[in-house]
Amino acid sequence: MNAAMSQKLKHYLQFSDFNAEEYAYLFERSRFIKAKFKAFEKYHPFADPDRTLAMIFEKASTRTRVSFEAGMYQLGGSVVHLTTGDSQLGRAEPIEDSARVISRMVDLVMIRTFGQDKIERFAAHSRVPVINGLTNEYHPCQILADLFTYLEYRGVGADGRLDPGCLKGKVVAWVGDGNNMANTWLQAADLLGFTVHVSTPSGYEIDPAIAHVRSDCYKVFKDPLQACVGADLVTTDVWTSMGYEAENEARRKAFADWCVDSRMMKAAKSDALFMHCLPAHRGEEVSADVIDGPQSVVWDEAENRMHVQKALMEYLLLGRLT
């Protein structure tokens, strides 16, 4: 029997898969693991026995691949990397069969694909935990990193530990496409008690049926500037997500007024942070003076993908350690 089966099997397919108490644990473990990394201290919970992560990419990736692969090696494990040509998930054989086979050979599976249905079907037939590295509908690992980054800047208690309770009542301004990032921010708000101000161009609105959240966890604004008023965090994404490249020119025109600039940051709170999941296009969804300015924390945010994912993989395989 695979070692990962010794505890109750958990997957991480969308942000709502975990509860607030589990996130509090993950944030603190992320802090612990990051501190080890920064101090050049070896931490190899996956070395004995050796644990293996299979990474399946149907969508190209830079940050997701590097953060998961480096993170797994740093935990003492090993990695198998599969691309579309290698795996052809659901093409060469049914997804269900791929899941049955792959999950007998590894301890964890991370999938970055298009439709959420693919990863749901894979997980339903997997013997090991499955992690969503991004789908068209959700991007939970990114929001996990974003929230951890916010807590590092604004949620450190007197004892040096992170206080997720500080998120309650906060305002996050989402400016841009009603995409997988927006859906996941809404799930996080619903679960952790903050509010998302959403502003999207007409025709690119969020779909509450996808997010599956209470209506009081977000507010919709036609004017992106108004969405930023009083925000604790302003965040955005590219105008054209992967898989929608054919709409690029139409999106450029539709999103012209949804560039996060200094006016929007001035409308937010004076200590508001700016985040972007990257890659960024300066002059499109964000101005250069914002992403490269003093309120931007995008580089810490990008690095933190690795640290929170290490905590996530540790939790899925080993359970609670403290």
C-alpha positions as CSV (number, residue, x, y, z in Angstrom):
1,M,0.0,0.0,0.0
2,N,1.2,3.5,-0.8
3,A,2.4,5.4,2.3
4,A,0.1,8.3,1.4
5,M,-2.9,6.0,1.9
6,S,-2.1,5.4,5.6
7,Q,-4.1,8.5,6.5
8,K,-7.5,9.7,5.3
9,L,-7.0,10.8,1.7
10,K,-7.4,14.5,1.0
11,H,-7.2,16.5,-2.2
12,Y,-6.7,20.2,-2.8
13,L,-8.8,21.0,-5.9
14,Q,-10.2,24.3,-4.9
15,F,-9.8,26.7,-2.0
16,S,-13.0,25.7,-0.3
17,D,-11.6,22.1,0.1
18,F,-10.0,23.2,3.4
19,N,-11.6,25.0,6.4
20,A,-10.3,28.1,8.2
21,E,-8.6,26.1,10.9
22,E,-6.6,24.1,8.4
23,Y,-5.5,27.3,6.7
24,A,-4.3,28.7,10.0
25,Y,-2.2,25.6,10.3
26,L,-0.9,25.9,6.8
27,F,0.1,29.5,7.2
28,E,2.1,28.8,10.3
29,R,3.8,25.7,8.7
30,S,4.6,27.9,5.7
31,R,6.3,30.4,8.1
32,F,8.2,27.6,9.7
33,I,9.3,26.0,6.5
34,K,10.3,29.4,4.9
35,A,12.4,30.2,8.0
36,K,14.3,26.9,7.5
37,F,14.9,27.8,3.9
38,K,16.1,31.3,4.6
39,A,18.5,30.0,7.3
40,F,19.9,27.3,4.9
41,E,18.7,24.6,7.3
42,K,18.1,21.2,5.8
43,Y,14.5,20.0,6.3
44,H,13.8,16.6,4.6
45,P,10.5,15.1,5.8
46,F,10.1,13.3,2.5
47,A,13.6,11.7,2.4
48,D,12.9,8.5,4.4
49,P,11.0,6.9,2.8
50,D,11.5,8.8,-0.4
51,R,8.3,10.5,-1.6
52,T,7.6,11.2,-5.3
53,L,5.5,14.0,-6.8
54,A,4.1,13.6,-10.3
55,M,3.6,16.9,-12.1
56,I,1.2,16.9,-15.1
57,F,1.2,20.0,-17.3
58,E,-1.4,20.5,-20.0
59,K,-0.9,24.3,-19.6
60,A,2.6,25.7,-19.8
61,S,4.2,27.0,-16.6
62,T,7.1,28.8,-15.1
63,R,6.3,29.6,-11.5
64,T,4.2,26.5,-10.9
65,R,6.8,24.1,-12.2
66,V,9.8,25.7,-10.5
67,S,7.9,26.2,-7.2
68,F,6.6,22.6,-7.0
69,E,9.8,21.0,-8.3
70,A,12.2,23.0,-6.2
71,G,10.0,22.6,-3.2
72,M,9.7,18.8,-3.5
73,Y,13.5,18.5,-3.8
74,Q,14.0,20.8,-0.8
75,L,11.7,18.5,1.2
76,G,13.9,15.5,0.3
77,G,11.6,14.0,-2.3
78,S,11.8,13.4,-6.0
79,V,9.8,14.6,-9.0
80,V,8.4,13.1,-12.2
81,H,7.5,15.8,-14.8
82,L,5.0,15.1,-17.5
83,T,3.9,17.5,-20.3
84,T,1.0,17.2,-22.7
85,G,3.1,15.2,-25.1
86,D,4.2,12.8,-22.4
87,S,0.8,12.2,-20.7
88,Q,-2.0,13.2,-23.1
89,L,-4.4,13.2,-20.1
90,G,-7.7,11.8,-21.2
91,R,-6.6,11.4,-24.9
92,A,-4.4,8.3,-25.2
93,E,-6.5,6.7,-22.4
94,P,-9.4,7.7,-20.2
95,I,-8.5,10.1,-17.4
96,E,-9.8,7.6,-14.9
97,D,-7.3,5.0,-16.1
98,S,-4.4,7.4,-16.0
99,A,-5.3,8.2,-12.4
100,R,-5.4,4.6,-11.4
101,V,-2.0,3.9,-13.0
102,I,-0.1,7.1,-12.1
103,S,-1.3,7.1,-8.5
104,R,0.1,3.6,-7.9
105,M,3.6,4.8,-8.7
106,V,3.9,8.1,-6.9
107,D,2.8,9.7,-3.6
108,L,1.4,13.0,-4.8
109,V,0.0,14.4,-8.1
110,M,-0.1,18.0,-9.2
111,I,-2.1,18.8,-12.3
112,R,-2.2,22.1,-14.3
113,T,-4.9,21.8,-16.9
114,F,-7.9,23.4,-18.5
115,G,-11.3,22.3,-17.3
116,Q,-11.9,21.6,-13.6
117,D,-13.8,18.5,-14.6
118,K,-10.5,16.8,-15.6
119,I,-8.8,17.2,-12.3
120,E,-12.0,16.2,-10.4
121,R,-12.3,13.0,-12.4
122,F,-8.6,12.2,-11.9
123,A,-8.9,12.8,-8.1
124,A,-12.0,10.6,-7.9
125,H,-9.9,7.6,-9.1
126,S,-6.5,8.5,-7.5
127,R,-5.0,6.5,-4.6
128,V,-2.9,9.6,-3.6
129,P,-3.6,13.3,-2.9
130,V,-4.1,15.5,-6.0
131,I,-3.3,19.2,-6.1
132,N,-4.8,21.8,-8.4
133,G,-1.8,23.7,-10.0
134,L,-4.4,25.8,-12.0
135,T,-7.5,25.1,-13.9
136,N,-9.8,27.5,-15.9
137,E,-12.0,27.8,-12.9
138,Y,-9.7,27.9,-9.9
139,H,-6.1,28.7,-8.8
140,P,-6.0,27.8,-5.0
141,C,-2.2,27.5,-4.6
142,Q,-1.8,31.1,-5.8
143,I,-4.4,32.5,-3.4
144,L,-2.8,30.5,-0.6
145,A,0.5,32.2,-1.4
146,D,-1.2,35.6,-1.7
147,L,-2.8,35.3,1.7
148,F,0.4,34.1,3.3
149,T,2.2,37.1,1.8
150,Y,-0.4,39.5,3.2
151,L,-0.1,37.9,6.6
152,E,3.7,38.3,6.5
153,Y,3.3,42.0,5.9
154,R,0.2,42.8,8.0
155,G,-0.6,39.8,10.2
156,V,2.4,39.1,12.4
157,G,1.5,39.0,16.1
158,A,3.5,40.1,19.1
159,D,4.7,36.5,19.5
160,G,6.1,36.4,16.0
161,R,3.4,34.0,14.8
162,L,0.9,34.8,12.0
163,D,-2.6,35.8,12.9
164,P,-5.1,34.8,10.2
165,G,-7.8,36.4,12.2
166,C,-6.5,39.8,11.0
167,L,-8.0,39.0,7.6
168,K,-11.6,39.4,9.0
169,G,-13.1,42.6,7.8
170,K,-10.4,43.4,5.3
171,V,-11.1,44.5,1.7
172,V,-9.4,43.0,-1.3
173,A,-9.9,44.9,-4.6
174,W,-10.0,42.6,-7.7
175,V,-9.5,44.7,-10.9
176,G,-9.7,42.8,-14.2
177,D,-11.0,39.6,-15.6
178,G,-13.6,37.5,-13.7
179,N,-11.3,34.5,-14.1
180,N,-10.0,31.6,-12.0
181,M,-8.1,34.0,-9.7
182,A,-11.3,36.0,-9.1
183,N,-13.3,32.9,-8.3
184,T,-10.7,31.7,-5.8
185,W,-10.5,35.1,-4.1
186,L,-14.2,34.9,-3.6
187,Q,-13.9,31.4,-2.0
188,A,-11.2,32.7,0.3
189,A,-13.3,35.7,1.3
190,D,-16.3,33.5,2.1
191,L,-14.2,31.2,4.2
192,L,-11.9,33.7,6.0
193,G,-14.2,36.6,6.6
194,F,-13.0,39.4,4.3
195,T,-14.7,41.1,1.4
196,V,-13.7,41.3,-2.3
197,H,-14.5,44.4,-4.3
198,V,-14.8,43.1,-7.9
199,S,-14.6,45.3,-11.0
200,T,-14.6,43.7,-14.4
201,P,-15.5,45.0,-17.9
202,S,-18.9,44.2,-19.2
203,G,-19.0,40.7,-20.5
204,Y,-16.2,39.5,-18.3
205,E,-18.0,39.3,-15.0
206,I,-17.5,36.7,-12.3
207,D,-19.9,33.7,-12.3
208,P,-21.1,33.2,-8.7
209,A,-22.3,29.7,-9.7
210,I,-18.6,28.7,-10.2
211,A,-17.3,30.3,-7.1
212,H,-20.1,28.8,-4.9
213,V,-20.0,31.5,-2.3
214,R,-22.4,33.7,-0.3
215,S,-23.4,36.9,-1.9
216,D,-22.3,39.0,1.1
217,C,-18.6,38.2,0.7
218,Y,-18.2,40.4,-2.4
219,K,-19.4,43.6,-4.0
220,V,-19.4,44.4,-7.7
221,F,-18.3,47.8,-9.0
222,K,-18.6,49.1,-12.6
223,D,-15.8,51.6,-11.9
224,P,-12.5,50.0,-11.1
225,L,-11.4,53.2,-9.2
226,Q,-14.3,52.9,-6.9
227,A,-13.6,49.2,-6.3
228,C,-10.2,50.3,-4.9
229,V,-11.5,52.8,-2.4
230,G,-10.5,51.8,1.1
231,A,-8.9,48.5,0.0
232,D,-6.3,46.8,2.1
233,L,-5.0,44.9,-1.0
234,V,-5.3,45.7,-4.7
235,T,-4.7,42.8,-7.0
236,T,-5.1,41.9,-10.7
237,D,-4.1,39.4,-13.4
238,V,-3.3,39.4,-17.1
239,W,-6.2,40.5,-19.4
240,T,-5.9,37.3,-21.5
241,S,-5.5,34.1,-19.5
242,M,-4.0,31.0,-21.1
243,G,-6.4,29.3,-23.5
244,Y,-8.1,32.5,-24.4
245,E,-5.4,33.9,-26.8
246,A,-7.9,34.2,-29.7
247,E,-9.7,36.9,-27.7
248,N,-6.6,38.9,-27.1
249,E,-7.4,42.0,-29.3
250,A,-11.0,42.2,-28.1
251,R,-9.9,41.9,-24.5
252,R,-7.3,44.7,-25.0
253,K,-10.1,47.1,-26.0
254,A,-12.6,45.9,-23.4
255,F,-10.0,46.1,-20.5
256,A,-8.5,49.5,-21.5
257,D,-9.8,51.2,-18.3
258,W,-8.9,48.3,-16.0
259,C,-5.2,49.0,-15.7
260,V,-4.2,49.3,-12.0
261,D,-2.4,52.6,-11.8
262,S,-1.3,55.1,-9.2
263,R,-4.8,56.7,-9.0
264,M,-6.3,53.3,-8.0
265,M,-3.5,52.8,-5.4
266,K,-4.1,56.2,-4.0
267,A,-7.8,55.4,-3.6
268,A,-6.9,52.4,-1.5
269,K,-5.7,52.7,2.1
270,S,-2.3,54.4,2.5
271,D,-0.7,51.1,3.5
272,A,-2.4,48.9,0.9
273,L,-0.4,46.3,-0.8
274,F,-0.4,45.4,-4.5
275,M,-0.2,41.9,-5.8
276,H,-0.1,40.2,-9.2
277,C,0.2,36.4,-9.8
278,L,2.5,37.0,-12.8
279,P,3.5,37.1,-15.6
280,A,2.7,40.8,-15.8
281,H,2.4,43.1,-18.7
282,R,3.4,46.6,-17.7
283,G,1.2,49.2,-19.3
284,E,-1.7,46.7,-19.7
285,E,-3.2,45.3,-16.5
286,V,-0.8,47.3,-14.3
287,S,1.3,50.4,-14.7
288,A,5.1,50.1,-14.2
289,D,5.1,52.6,-11.3
290,V,2.7,50.3,-9.4
291,I,4.2,46.9,-9.9
292,D,7.7,48.3,-9.4
293,G,6.7,50.7,-6.7
294,P,6.9,50.6,-2.9
295,Q,3.5,49.0,-2.3
296,S,4.1,46.1,-4.6
297,V,5.0,42.7,-3.0
298,V,4.9,40.6,-6.1
299,W,8.3,39.2,-5.7
300,D,7.7,37.9,-2.2
301,E,4.3,36.7,-3.4
302,A,6.0,34.7,-6.2
303,E,8.6,33.2,-3.9
304,N,5.9,32.3,-1.4
305,R,4.3,29.9,-3.9
306,M,7.1,27.5,-3.1
307,H,6.9,27.8,0.7
308,V,3.1,27.4,0.9
309,Q,3.1,24.5,-1.5
310,K,5.8,22.8,0.6
311,A,3.5,23.2,3.6
312,L,0.6,21.9,1.6
313,M,2.4,18.8,0.3
314,E,3.7,18.1,3.8
315,Y,0.1,18.4,5.2
316,L,-1.4,16.2,2.5
317,L,1.2,13.4,3.0
318,L,2.1,13.6,6.7
319,G,-0.9,15.3,8.3
320,R,-0.4,17.7,11.2
321,L,3.0,17.8,12.7
322,T,2.4,20.3,15.4
